[in-house]
Amino acid sequence: MISHGKDLKIFSGNSNRALAEAICKELRLPLGDLECGHFSDGECFVSIYETVRGSDVFVIQSTCSPSTTASWSCW
């Protein structure tokens, strides 16, 4: 599928998981395993639970309102 030989990985942020799942279904790829959340002080964190080294990685994330929960800092 990928002509250059790299793995393709797709992750979903908090804003539109359904879109990311639809893209993965169309490409016949699993959705990447990650956790998005907030610390008690309101700061965002992201934990990726799989290796992405050497892969082409795409994050499906909207930047629409509200920007505090749909921003790249919380992808």
Secondary structure by P-SEA (a helix, b strand, c coil): ccccbbbbbbbbccccaaaaaaaaaaaccccccbbbbbccccbbbbbbccccccccccccccccccccccccccc
